[in-house]
Amino acid sequence: MKLVVRVKLLPTPVQAAALEATLHACNQAATWAAGVAFEENARRPLELRKHTYAEIRERWRLGAQAAQHAIKKTCDAYTTLKANLRNGRYGRPGSRRHARASDKPVVFRPEAAQPYDDRMLSWQHQARTVSIWSTAGRLKNVAFTGQAEQLEVLAAHRRGESDLVCQGGKWFLIATCDIDEATANTHPVGFVGVDLGIVNIAVTSDGARHCGRRVRRKREQDRDLRSKLQKKQTKSAKRRAKRYAGREARRNKDINHKISKRIVAEAERTGRGIALETLTGIRERVRLRKPQRTTLHSWPFAQLGSFIVYKAKRAGVPVVHVNPAYTSQECSQCHHIERGNRPAQAVFSCRVCGFVEHADHNASHNIRQRGWMVWVCGAQSTAPELTLIA
């Protein structure tokens, strides 16, 4: 299983200036290579290398490995763009948004991430320092720090490339680790159904609700502040909105980590698996009022699902994904499906058998039952292969 660990670099002012110059040079070279790739229609590393390698080495004074990575990064960016265009990420072909994305070369930000391999970067875990290549020469004894658990994982399981990133004036290395998965539980005694929703972020079939009033109120405050800053349209308001968006994203990510950890721990403790809804296309399928749409889109449900998946893999807990159709309208007792079974957002009342339950709990029971049926039918773990930040 691939796991990504982020550690913070603590460079001196001189080292930080060298790292900044390195990132700028690498991304300028990648932007120029992207223009050549666009003009020559050379989107593969070998093709693009013939057109750009020598000039990148001479013009930006990059080392051989750095030049190779700049070219590969350019090709990867075009591969991602092609996939996003094909999947409708930029609208339909012929639309203005689609044309803006496809009719011009890719451009890299001056501080976009730059990959480093073991020839360009070496780790000294005992001293907690790295030796890293830069355009000003090799920088030695660059200190790094991080959580003790993450540093242990990094020292024991790091494999492959690491990315150098600058975010808000702070320097980070994002390293890829290859961790062995725990022995999977092939005979679960049942499943924990997890319903993801608007009012409650996650509700399990055990009756646990993961949200709370404090989180809901904070989300409302975030939404109101975001709206006020967007209406002002001043430079200071835009800067503040950007800074606050990062803070909001980090807080949401922390909450998702906590929710996923509790769900996986409970499933592991009781010897059960986890049943999740398939969320692909949820924004296109669900019809909601405008305030509800804002609430739905402001929470990273896909991130929460991916956190549950990778934590479950580490714990050996099986995960299945089920069709979410009508889980909120189906009675978990008699399985009668009717829109009228939901007289209110939080209330489920079956019109046939009279069963009354909290709507989210009822939906989680349906997800649990569908998860068990999927497992019995032989679709063992349907969790996708993911690479995630610890």
C-alpha positions in Angstrom: 0.0 0.0 0.0 1.3 3.4 -0.9 1.3 6.0 1.8 2.6 9.6 1.5 4.3 11.3 4.5 4.9 15.0 4.6 7.8 16.3 6.6 8.7 20.0 7.3 12.1 21.3 6.3 13.9 23.8 8.5 16.4 25.5 6.1 18.6 28.4 7.0 17.9 31.7 5.1 20.7 30.9 2.7 19.4 27.4 2.1 15.8 28.6 1.7 17.0 31.1 -1.0 18.8 28.3 -2.8 15.7 26.1 -2.7 13.5 28.9 -4.0 15.9 29.6 -6.9 15.9 25.9 -7.7 12.1 25.6 -7.7 11.8 28.7 -9.9 14.4 27.4 -12.4 12.8 23.9 -12.6 9.3 25.3 -13.1 10.5 27.8 -15.7 12.2 25.0 -17.6 9.0 22.8 -17.3 6.8 25.7 -18.6 9.1 26.2 -21.6 9.1 22.4 -22.2 5.3 22.4 -22.0 5.2 25.1 -24.8 7.5 22.9 -27.0 5.3 19.9 -26.3 2.2 21.8 -27.3 3.8 23.1 -30.5 5.4 19.8 -31.5 2.7 17.6 -30.2 5.3 15.7 -28.3 3.6 14.5 -25.1 5.8 11.5 -24.3 9.0 11.7 -22.3 11.2 10.2 -25.0 9.8 12.4 -27.7 9.9 15.6 -25.6 13.5 14.8 -24.4 14.8 15.0 -28.0 13.4 18.6 -28.4 14.2 20.0 -24.9 16.8 18.2 -22.9 20.0 19.9 -24.2 18.5 23.4 -24.0 17.2 22.9 -20.5 20.6 21.8 -19.3 22.3 24.7 -21.0 19.8 27.5 -20.4 18.7 26.8 -16.8 21.9 25.1 -15.6 19.9 22.1 -14.4 21.6 18.8 -13.5 20.8 15.7 -15.7 18.3 14.3 -13.2 16.6 17.6 -12.6 16.2 18.1 -16.4 14.8 14.6 -16.8 12.3 15.2 -14.0 11.2 18.6 -15.5 10.5 16.9 -18.8 8.6 14.0 -17.1 6.6 16.4 -15.0 5.5 18.2 -18.2 4.4 15.0 -19.8 2.5 13.9 -16.6 0.7 17.3 -16.6 -0.5 16.7 -20.2 -1.6 13.2 -19.3 -3.7 14.5 -16.4 -5.1 17.3 -18.5 -6.2 14.8 -21.2 -7.9 12.6 -18.6 -9.7 15.6 -17.1 -10.9 16.7 -20.5 -12.1 13.2 -21.3 -14.0 12.9 -18.0 -15.7 16.3 -18.4 -13.8 18.1 -15.7 -13.6 21.2 -17.9 -17.1 21.0 -19.4 -18.2 19.7 -22.8 -16.1 19.9 -25.9 -16.7 23.2 -27.7 -17.5 25.1 -24.5 -15.5 28.2 -23.5 -14.0 26.5 -20.4 -13.0 23.4 -22.4 -11.3 25.6 -25.0 -9.4 27.6 -22.4 -8.0 24.4 -21.0 -7.1 22.6 -24.3 -6.1 25.4 -26.6 -3.0 26.6 -24.8 0.1 25.1 -23.2 0.3 24.0 -19.6 1.9 26.6 -17.3 3.6 25.7 -14.0 3.5 28.0 -11.0 7.0 29.3 -9.9 6.7 27.3 -6.6 5.0 24.1 -8.0 6.3 20.9 -6.6 9.5 19.4 -8.0 10.3 15.6 -7.8 13.6 14.4 -6.4 15.0 10.9 -6.7 17.7 9.2 -4.5 20.4 10.7 -6.6 19.3 14.2 -5.8 18.2 13.7 -2.3 19.5 11.6 0.6 18.1 11.2 4.1 20.0 11.0 7.4 17.3 9.8 9.7 19.3 9.7 12.9 20.5 13.3 12.5 17.1 14.3 11.0 18.7 16.1 8.1 18.7 15.8 4.3 21.3 16.5 1.6 19.4 18.0 -1.4 20.5 19.1 -4.8 20.0 22.8 -5.8 21.1 25.1 -8.6 23.6 26.6 -6.1 25.1 23.2 -5.4 24.5 20.4 -2.9 22.8 21.6 0.3 23.9 19.5 3.2 22.5 19.2 6.8 19.1 20.7 5.9 17.1 19.9 9.1 13.6 18.4 8.9 10.9 17.6 11.5 7.6 15.9 11.8 5.4 13.7 14.0 7.2 10.8 15.6 4.9 8.2 14.2 5.3 9.6 10.6 9.1 9.8 11.0 9.2 6.1 12.0 7.1 5.2 8.9 9.4 7.3 6.8 12.6 5.7 8.0 11.3 2.2 7.7 9.2 2.3 4.5 10.3 5.2 2.2 10.5 4.2 -1.5 10.9 6.1 -4.7 10.7 9.8 -5.3 10.0 12.7 -2.9 8.5 16.1 -3.9 9.9 19.4 -2.8 7.1 21.9 -2.1 6.8 25.4 -0.8 3.5 26.4 0.8 3.1 29.8 2.4 6.8 30.4 2.7 7.3 27.0 4.5 9.2 24.1 2.9 8.1 20.5 2.9 9.2 17.2 1.5 6.5 14.8 0.5 7.9 11.3 0.5 6.3 8.1 -0.8 6.3 5.0 1.5 5.4 1.5 0.6 3.7 -0.2 3.6 2.7 -3.9 3.8 -1.0 -4.3 4.3 -2.3 -6.1 7.3 -3.7 -9.6 6.9 -7.2 -9.0 5.6 -10.2 -10.4 7.6 -11.7 -12.8 5.1 -14.5 -13.9 7.4 -16.2 -10.7 8.8 -19.1 -11.3 11.1 -21.0 -8.4 9.6 -20.6 -4.9 8.3 -20.7 -1.4 9.6 -22.9 0.7 7.3 -21.7 4.3 6.9 -24.2 6.9 5.6 -22.6 10.2 4.5 -25.0 13.2 4.6 -25.5 17.0 4.8 -26.5 17.5 8.4 -24.5 14.6 9.9 -21.2 14.1 8.1 -21.2 10.4 8.8 -23.7 8.1 10.6 -23.0 4.4 11.3 -25.4 1.5 11.6 -24.3 1.2 15.2 -26.1 4.6 15.9 -23.0 6.8 16.1 -23.3 10.3 14.6 -20.1 12.0 13.6 -20.6 15.7 13.3 -22.0 17.6 16.2 -23.3 21.1 16.7 -19.9 22.7 17.0 -18.9 21.4 13.5 -22.1 22.5 11.9 -21.9 26.0 13.4 -18.3 26.3 12.3 -19.2 25.3 8.8 -22.0 27.9 8.8 -19.5 30.6 9.9 -17.1 29.5 7.2 -19.8 29.8 4.6 -20.9 33.3 5.8 -17.3 34.6 5.9 -16.5 33.2 2.5 -19.6 34.9 1.0 -18.7 38.2 2.6 -15.2 38.1 1.3 -16.3 37.1 -2.2 -18.7 40.1 -2.4 -16.0 42.6 -1.5 -13.7 41.8 -4.4 -10.8 43.7 -3.0 -7.2 42.5 -3.1 -7.0 42.3 0.7 -10.3 40.3 0.8 -9.0 37.9 -1.8 -5.8 37.4 0.1 -7.8 36.8 3.3 -10.2 34.4 1.5 -7.2 32.4 0.2 -5.6 32.2 3.6 -8.8 31.2 5.3 -9.6 28.6 2.6 -6.3 26.8 3.5 -7.1 26.9 7.2 -10.6 25.6 6.5 -9.3 22.8 4.4 -6.8 21.7 7.0 -9.5 21.7 9.7 -11.9 19.6 7.5 -9.1 17.2 6.8 -8.3 16.8 10.5 -12.0 16.1 11.2 -12.1 13.5 8.4 -9.1 11.8 9.9 -10.7 11.6 13.3 -14.0 10.3 11.9 -12.4 7.6 9.7 -10.1 6.5 12.6 -13.1 5.9 14.9 -15.1 4.0 12.2 -12.2 1.7 11.3 -11.3 1.1 15.0 -14.9 0.0 15.8 -15.0 -2.3 12.8 -11.6 -3.8 13.7 -12.6 -4.3 17.4 -15.8 -6.1 16.5 -14.4 -8.2 13.6 -16.6 -6.6 11.0 -16.1 -5.0 7.6 -17.2 -1.5 6.4 -19.8 -0.7 3.8 -19.6 2.6 2.0 -21.7 4.3 -0.6 -20.3 4.8 -4.1 -20.0 8.5 -4.3 -19.0 8.8 -7.9 -21.2 11.5 -9.6 -23.1 12.4 -6.4 -23.2 16.1 -7.4 -24.9 15.3 -10.7 -27.3 12.8 -9.2 -28.5 14.6 -6.1 -31.1 17.4 -6.4 -31.0 19.9 -3.6 -32.0 23.4 -2.7 -29.3 26.1 -3.0 -28.4 26.2 0.7 -28.1 22.4 0.8 -26.0 22.4 -2.4 -23.5 24.8 -0.8 -23.3 22.5 2.3 -22.9 19.4 0.2 -20.1 20.9 -2.0 -18.2 22.4 1.0 -17.3 19.1 2.6 -14.7 16.7 1.2 -16.7 13.5 1.3 -14.5 11.7 -1.2 -11.5 12.5 1.1 -13.4 11.0 4.0 -14.1 7.9 2.0 -10.5 7.5 0.9 -9.3 8.0 4.5 -11.6 5.2 5.6 -10.3 2.9 2.8 -6.6 3.4 3.5 -7.0 3.1 7.3 -9.0 -0.1 6.8 -6.3 -1.5 4.6 -3.7 -0.9 7.3 -6.0 -2.6 9.9 -7.0 -5.5 7.6 -10.6 -4.5 7.6 -12.5 -5.4 4.4 -14.3 -2.5 2.6 -17.1 -2.8 0.1 -18.8 0.0 -1.9 -22.6 -0.3 -2.6 -25.1 1.4 -4.9 -26.5 4.3 -2.9 -29.8 4.5 -4.9 -32.8 4.9 -2.6 -31.0 4.1 0.6 -32.7 7.1 2.2 -36.2 6.1 0.9 -36.0 2.3 1.6 -37.4 0.9 4.8 -34.6 -1.2 6.5 -37.3 -3.5 8.0 -39.7 -4.3 5.2 -37.7 -2.8 2.3 -40.6 -0.8 1.0 -39.3 2.1 -1.1 -41.4 5.3 -1.4 -40.5 9.0 -1.4 -43.3 9.6 1.1 -41.3 7.6 3.7 -39.3 10.8 4.3 -41.8 13.3 5.8 -38.9 15.4 7.1 -35.2 15.6 6.5 -34.3 13.8 9.8 -37.3 11.5 10.0 -38.0 8.2 8.4 -41.5 6.7 8.7 -42.4 3.7 6.6 -45.9 4.0 5.1 -46.4 0.2 4.9 -45.0 -1.3 8.2 -45.0 1.9 10.3 -41.3 1.6 11.2 -40.0 5.0 12.5 -36.3 5.8 12.8 -33.8 8.7 12.3 -33.5 8.9 8.5 -29.7 8.7 8.5 -29.7 5.6 10.8 -32.2 3.9 8.6 -30.0 4.6 5.5 -26.9 3.3 7.3 -28.8 0.0 8.0 -29.7 -0.3 4.3 -26.0 0.3 3.4 -25.0 -2.3 6.0 -27.4 -4.9 4.5 -26.3 -4.2 0.9 -22.7 -4.4 2.0 -23.2 -7.9 3.4 -25.0 -9.0 0.2 -22.2 -7.6 -2.0 -19.7 -9.6 0.2 -21.7 -12.8 0.1 -22.0 -12.5 -3.7 -18.2 -12.7 -3.9 -17.1 -9.1 -4.5 -14.6 -9.2 -1.7 -13.0 -5.8 -1.1 -14.0 -3.3 -3.7 -11.7 -0.6 -2.3 -9.6 1.2 -5.0 -5.9 1.5 -4.9 -5.1 4.9 -3.4 -2.1 7.0 -2.5 -2.8 9.2 0.5 -1.2 11.6 2.9 -0.8 10.2 6.4 
